[in-house]
Amino acid sequence: MEYANHLNEYAPAWSAAQVDAEVARIRQVAQARNHNTEVYKFCYSAIDITTLSCNDSVTSVTEFARKTVEFYQKYPHIPNVASICIYPAFVETVGLAVDGTPMKITSVAGGFPAAQTFLEVKALEVAMAVENGADEVDIVLNVGRMLTGEYNEAANEVEVIRTEMDEDVVLKVIIESGALKTPELIRKASLLSMLAGADFVKTSTGKIDVAATPEAAVVMCQAIKDYFDKTGRKVGFKAAGGVRSAEDAALYYTIVEEILGKEWLTTDLFRIGASSAANNLISAIEGKEVKYF
């Protein structure tokens, strides 16, 4: 399908200076309004708690999932995380551990984190993750194609992968905003992903030097808003990589709140991909240092 021409239907991206000014404004709002326990509790509930290491094993992932599930008993006053995010080979492992709980299973797939493999391989990996029980799949947009202006090719990969998934499986597309760098490319990547079927657009893999930034989040949320205004379809936003403190989480919460509105502040439309932020959010809620994960 031709996707690039549809970009002309949308306004151009803001300049970097405009984005910086908006981030500064929203940062002040976050500090004044959203550095509080209730926001931190919601942010914790929006986390896709993640283990994506080369030394993951059935044993370590089982233990990680067990601790995540036991959080329900240890901290009943804090809503548990939205999902556990793992490599495709561990989807079934996590499924056994979370059976009987509301926990979602998220799998990275499609050649994560570089997405530099054959499209057939990407599609097969996604299909296998879904077959094994993944409720949600996080894939990486082809950044190389975006950087060389091959917009139709990048979007068509997303379209093909989307066909490997049932409609009720959530597709999150990682645009790797730190590699795209400019507001213009970040906006184009977000719009193309949505046009091709993404249910969420996500900032980063967390595997390159520059991960999530408030600046990228502002551009992406503006793209989500414009896409919704034109199509009526709500697409979620996920900040991932570099979200470490409770204050970081509250800032992304506030960006979504200010640009997209409170109706986007549900775990169906807002997620945080994090590991270190989990302990820091629990600590902020409990008022003492906690190292649960």
Residue, then its C-alpha position, 0 to 999 in steps of 0.5 A: m500500500e502507498y503510505a507516504n502520500h498520506l503524510n501530506e494530509y497532516a501538518p508538518a512537525w513542530s521545530a525543535a525550538q517549539v518542541d523544547a518550549e512545550v517540554a519546558r511548559i509541561r515539565q512545570v505542570a508535572q512538577a506542580r500537579n503530578h508529583n504525587t502518590e496517586v500519579y505514581k500508583f497509576c504509572y506503576s500500573a502502566i509499566d511493562i516490566t521487562t527482562l531482555s538480557c542475553n543471560d535470560s533463561v527459563t529459570s530466571v524468567t520464571e523467577f522474574a514472573r513469579k516475583t511480579v505475580e507475588f506483588y499482588q500479595k505483597y503490595p495490595h494497595i498498589p495496582n500491579v504492572a500491566s504486563i511482563c515483557i520478554y523475548p519470544a522464546f519465553v512467552e510460554t514460560v511467562g504464561l505458566a507463571v501468570d495463569g489466573t491473573p490479569m497480567k498481560i504477556t508482552s513479547v518483543a519480536g520481529g528481529f528486535p532490537a535492530a529489526q535487520t533481518f528478512l521480513e519473512v523471519k520477522a513475520l514468522e517470529v511474531a506469529m510464533a510469539v502470538e501462537n505461544g500466548a503473547d497478548e501484545v507484541d512490540i516490534v521495531l520499525n525499519v529505521g534504516r528505511m526511514l533514514t533513507g526515505e523509503y517510507n512506503e517500504a517501512a510502513n508496508e513491513v508493519e502492515v505485513i506483520r500486523t496480518e500475522m496477528d489476531e485483531d485482539v493482539v496489541l501491536k506496539v511499533i517502536i520507532e527508535s526515536g533516538a536514531l531518527k533524531t529530528p521532530e520531522l522524522i519522529r512525526k513521520a515514523s509515528l504517523l506511518s506506524m499508525l497508518a499501517g496498523a499500530d495500536f501503540v507507538k513506542t519511543s525506543t528499544g532501550k538498546i541504543d544510546v538515546a532512548a525515550t526523551p520528553e521531546a520525542a514524546v511530545v512529537m509522538c503524542q501530537a502525531i497520535k492526536d492528529y491521527f485521532d482527529k482525522t480517523g477517530r481511532k485511538v492509538g496508545f503511547k509507550a515511553a521506554g528506555g531511560v525512564r528511571s525515576a518516579e519524576d520521569a514517569a510523572l513527566y511522561y504521564t503529564i505529556v499524555e495528559e496535556i496533549l491527548g487528555k485524561e481519556w488516554l490515561t488508561t493502561d489500554l492507551f499509556r504504557i511505560g517500558a521500564s525495570s529500574a523505574a519500578n523500584n523507584l515508583i514503589s519507593a516513592i509510593e511507600g516513602k522509603e527505599v524499596k528494591y523489589f526487582 
